[in-house]
Each structure stands twice: as C-alpha cells, then as structure tokens.
Amino acid sequence: MPPSSLYLHIPFCKTKCPYCDFASWSNKEDFIDQYFDALISEIKIKCEVYNTPVGGGRIGNSRDYSLLRTVFIGGGTPSLVHPDYYKKLFSELKKYFKISKDCEITLELNPGTAQKEYLLGYKQLGINRISIGAQSFNENILETLGRKHTIDETLEAISLVKECGFDNFNLDLIYAVPGMTEEIWTSTIHKALDLNPKHISSYSLTIEPNTPFEHIYKNPNSVPDGDFASDLYFELCNILKEKGFNHYEISNFSRPGFESKHNLNYWIGNEFYAFGVNAHRYLNGLRTSNTKELETYMSNPSLEIINDFPIDYNFEKIMLNSRLNQGFEVNLLNKISKKNQFEITETIKDLSNLGYLELLDNRIHLTDKGMFVNNEILLRLI
C-alpha cells in the first residue's frame, strides 16, 4: 500500500521563539507568494517522479491509489497564511492524490494570529483539526518563553476556533521552564482542561543548539533539573488520566478516539509524503529531506538530501513503538540486541521490578516512569 499521510511545512512566523530550532523565520511574509509557488512546483515535480497520475496516484507499478487519510500543515505558523493559498495548494494535491472523506486535516495555529475569516476559510477547505500553541496559561512563563501572545489571546483564539465549528482541537503545553513551580504547572493543566480540548501535547523545555536559549541558559543550573521535570511530567500524566484522557504516546494525551492519526502514522513506522523547506519524508524505504535554507528551497524546490538513518529497520521500529502505550514485541529485541536471550529476560525483569516497564502478552510497554527516560531504557535493553 502507498503512504496515506502527507506533511506540508509553512515556515513563516510573526516572531521567532528563542527556544525554537525549527525551519521558521519572522519578518519574511513578503516571500509567501514565492514560497507557495515553490511548494506547488515541488509537489508537481516529485509526484510525477512518484508516478502518481491525475485522478489519484500510484507508486511505481502498483495499482494501489494514494488515498490520503491524514494531512498535517505545520510550521512555523500556518495560521498566518490566507486560506486562498491553501486552496491553490489543495487544488494541486488533488491532481495527484485522493483525499478520503474522513481525512484528518490538521493546521497549526498560534494565539494572536487567529482570524475568523481565515478559520472559516480553512473549515471550508476541509481542514477539521486545529493544533493551538498555547504553551502556558501563566503570563510570566509566556514571557520567559519569549511568546508574544497573552493568555487572553489564547482564550480568544480557542473561542474563535469553536465558533467556526472546529470541535477537534489540540493544545500544546511546555513544562520545566525556568521560574515554573508545581503550582503554576498544575494551574496551567487545569485551565487547559477547562477549555475542553480533545487532545493535549506537552513537552519539557529543551535547550536546543544554535538558539538564543543556548546562550541565555548556558549554565545548566539555570534550568530545572531532571528530577523536577519528571515530577511535573508525572503530575501531568496523573491529572489527565483522572480526567479521562488516554496517554497514548510519551508526550500526547487524547480523549478516546481523538488521537492524532497523523502523528500515530509516524510512530507506527509507516511511510509518508512531505513537502516544503526542511521537510522530511519516508518513501520506498528511504528517508530524504529538503534543504533547511529558505532561499535555496525557493530557487530549487526539487532538491533532496538522502538521510542515512535508520541503520536498522528493527531498531527504528522499537524506538518509535516504545513511545506508544501499545509497546513493542519482545522478539524485536532478539534481532538487534547485543545481549543473549537470558540477559534480555533478566534485564526486562529488573526494569519491570523498578517500575519502568510492564511485560504483557509478549509485548514490552513502558510505564509513565519508563516513558520519561525512554532513551535510557532502550539502551539498557539493547
């Protein structure tokens, strides 16, 4: 079967957050026309290479049509862009793909950019899921993060999203921020729940290389330590589970039936299409990415870089599946682990006794405690 998921990267922002290392730029809205021309050009050139003919694509000699079940428009701040640009984009996509009637189509929105006219336009195009970068419901934390929106703007954005008929929306939250207390964090969680989102994604602040935060917080003691971050994570898990949310992935929680189908496709290890500057795709067993330079992309949108990762398919499957509450099969370890069967069994027992994982029906499921230190647990097992 051909891939059923597609990602589109929109790199424009009002301001660049100091912790962000994504391919995004502020004060470059003048390039929107040129960028969308390049994006449409990339889709046309590459889909012809993929041999996806008008009427709904095929891969190579396959007779299976490329039926999209998820589309994710990320960034950057896609909500900065007028719906007319997406209308042209979707028109081009429909020349090469069929979009299923129940396709989950997500668009990321930053508070402060929400406009009723735009939201209604997105809705008319078939976009049916909005992911809102709230990040915090504490003004001091928003200021520390360099976010330019206020709590009131977040509330207004959510109100507009609901008013325009988007019942399915996600809230992004960040924890372990300098200056954050447990009280501030629990208050943010409860305020988020009061807004009745169908999905919450939450991430510990990471100080990424080559960002302003790398210089601001170059002293490790200036950011919360791992123990405090884990306390906040467990608090998040406990509160959301008590409120009926399904903790289906390390950083993601949903009401039953409202898991992000698009992101689940990544974590399961399925292939997917991707277009736009710095877009990463997985097709025909090969991972490739586009240039991270905006001007280079716009001048040559068909340029691709081959990525050498992963070295081993089974390793990648364990790495991705371990993020999910469904876990992964024990026999996958036998294919890649340097340990013998006895050592694997004893390691699993030890980690289970320490509360990091559970072994159920020959599948390893990481607990909340294990998910927080996911990479360390995998290293122990492998």
ZAZA-959822 format. One record per residue (C-alpha): x, y, z; residue in one letter. Coordinates in pm, whole numbers, plus 50000, padded with zeros to 5 digits. Example, Ala and Ser with C-alpha at 12.3 -4.5 7.8 and 13.67 -1.06 7.14 Angstrom:
! ZAZA-959822
512304955050780A
513674989450714S
//
This chain:
! ZAZA-959822
500005000050000M
501255035249921P
501625060450204P
498415075950336S
499865106050523S
501255138850395L
503025167750569Y
503255203850446L
505725228250603H
504845265250626I
507885283950767P
506525318950837F
506155333651188C
505315367451337K
508275363451571T
510815335751621K
510625319551966C
514065318652134P
513835281252211Y
512795270851859C
515185253251621D
512595245451351F
512935258750996A
510945290451052S
511515327551000W
509935360151114S
509515391350902N
509565371650578K
505875372950489E
506845390450165D
508085356450048F
504705338850093I
503795341649723D
507175328749610Q
507195301249870Y
503795287349772F
504815288049407D
507855267249503A
505725243849715L
503315237749428I
506265232549194S
507795206949431E
504515187749454I
504185186849075K
507785176449006I
508035149949277K
504595135049228C
505405129448864E
508555111548979V
506465091149225Y
504335082648920N
501095094449077T
498875102548777P
495965126648763V
492965110748930G
494695097549237G
498235084949248G
500065052449222R
503565043749337I
505695027749066G
503824998848903N
501464994549197S
497754995349127R
497015008749472D
495945045049471Y
497455070549708S
494475077449930L
495375103250192L
493915097150536R
495885124350715T
497325157950614V
499285179450860F
500085216050791I
502865225851032G
505435252951075G
506225279551153G
502795294951189T
500475282150914P
497645303451056S
499445334550928L
498585324550572V
495345333650395H
493095304050302P
493395312449931D
496985299549934Y
495855266450080Y
493025264849826K
495615265949544K
497775240849729L
494925216149782F
493895220149418S
497385208949315E
497425179949563L
494115166849428K
495745162049088K
497955135149238Y
496155122049546F
492685112549656K
491695126849993I
489475103550194S
486125116450315K
487215111650677D
490725125250623C
492175141750936E
493505175450815I
495365194651087T
496575230651080L
498815246051347E
497675279351490L
499435303751721N
497365325751952P
497455361451829G
497095350551466T
493575336351486A
491175354051249Q
487545344151199K
487725349650821E
490775326950795Y
489305299951020L
486075298850821L
488145296250503G
490185267550647Y
486985249850750K
485545253350401Q
488665237150255L
488155206250470G
490625213850748I
489005197751053N
491615197851330R
493435227751481I
496585225051693S
496995255751911I
500375266152053G
499105278052393A
502325266752575Q
501245281352912S
498405298253098F
500785318653311N
501895352753182E
505335350853345N
506045317153185I
504885330152846L
507275359352885E
510145336152982T
509465315152673L
509535346152455G
505965340452340R
504335372252214K
500725362252279H
498845367152605T
496535343652792I
493575364452676D
494675360052315E
494835322452369T
491335322352513L
490085343852226E
491725320751970A
490085290052125I
486725307752133S
487055316051762L
488115280551679V
484995267251850K
482765293951698E
483965284551348C
482975248451401G
486255231651496F
485305207051768D
488595188051741N
491485209151866F
494785202752042N
496595224252297L
500405224352314D
501905229952660L
505535233352775I
506805224353123Y
510135225653309A
510535262353217V
512825284253432P
510695300353702G
507975273853684M
506655259454009T
504485228854059E
501565251954142E
502005271353817I
502115238953619W
499065222653777T
497145255153733S
498045255453361T
496895219253322I
493535226153488H
492995258153287K
493705238452970A
491175211853072L
488535238453140D
488695247152769L
487665211652674N
490325202452417P
490115168152258K
493905164752270H
496845178252471I
500515176352370S
503075185352633S
506845188052613Y
509655195152856S
511615226052755L
514765215552571T
517675239252523I
518495233752156E
521885242051997P
522135273951792N
519105290251953T
519075321652171P
518195299452468F
521525281152429E
523285313652523H
520715325952776I
520755293052968Y
524325281352906K
524645274953280N
522915241153339P
521885252353688N
519715279653538S
517115254653412V
515035229753613P
516795196653671D
515615162653553G
514055152853886D
511845183753890F
510935178853524A
509935142853596S
507745154053887D
505915177953656L
505555150953391Y
504055126053636F
501685152753763E
500535158753405L
500025121353346C
498075116653668N
495755146453620I
494955138853256L
494305102053323K
491965111453608E
490085133653363K
489605105353114G
492465112252874F
494285083752705N
498075086252743H
498785070152408Y
502285084152341E
505075098252558I
504015134652517S
500465130752385N
497095126252552F
493655124652397S
490015119052461R
489125083752342P
489025083451963G
490805116851919F
494415105151897E
496435123551631S
496115099251339K
498875117451152H
501475115251426N
500475079451505L
501415071151147N
504975083451219Y
505285064151544W
503955031851397I
506725034951139G
504635039050824N
505895058250523E
504695093550443F
504985122050194Y
506335156250291A
506735189150104F
508275222650194G
511525236950322V
513345212150552N
510505186850508A
511495151050594H
509805121950415R
509925084050423Y
509185067050089L
510105033249941N
512225025250246G
514325056650203L
514395087650422R
515115120650247T
514845157250343S
514745191150176N
517235219050233T
516805239650550K
517675272050365E
514585291350261L
516075309149960E
517735277049836T
514435258549862Y
512515285249672M
515075285249390S
515275247149370N
512305230149542P
513055195949392S
516445192949568L
516605163849817E
519175150950063I
519355113550137I
519465106050510N
521365075350632D
519135069850935F
517975044251036P
520815018951023I
518454990951117D
514714989151049Y
514024968251361N
515904993151580F
513805021451441E
510605001751495K
511494995951861I
512495032351905M
509215045051758L
506845018951901N
508315022552251S
506885057852254R
503365043652231L
501245027552501N
500884997252270Q
504594989852318G
506644966052103F
507194928652066E
509944912752273V
511204892851975N
512294925251807L
514964927952077L
516344894051978N
517014907451628K
519104937251734I
520244933552097S
523864925552180K
522544905952478K
521694868852468N
518184856252549Q
518944850952918F
520394886252954E
517404901652776I
514984882953005T
516864893453319E
517074930053204T
513324930453140I
512704916153489K
514984941953651D
513364971253469L
509904957653548S
510734954753919N
511994990753913L
508675002053763G
509965012353421Y
508064987353208L
505444960053201E
505544927653001L
502084918552870L
501354892052605D
504984891652494N
504994929452441R
507024954952635I
505034985252749H
506875014052912L
505195028953219T
504985066753270D
508225063853465K
509825044953179G
508485068152910M
510105098253075F
513525081653037V
512665063152717N
516115065052557N
517905052652868E
515555022652896I
516125013152532L
519885014852582L
519554991352880R
517534966852671L
519734967952364I
//
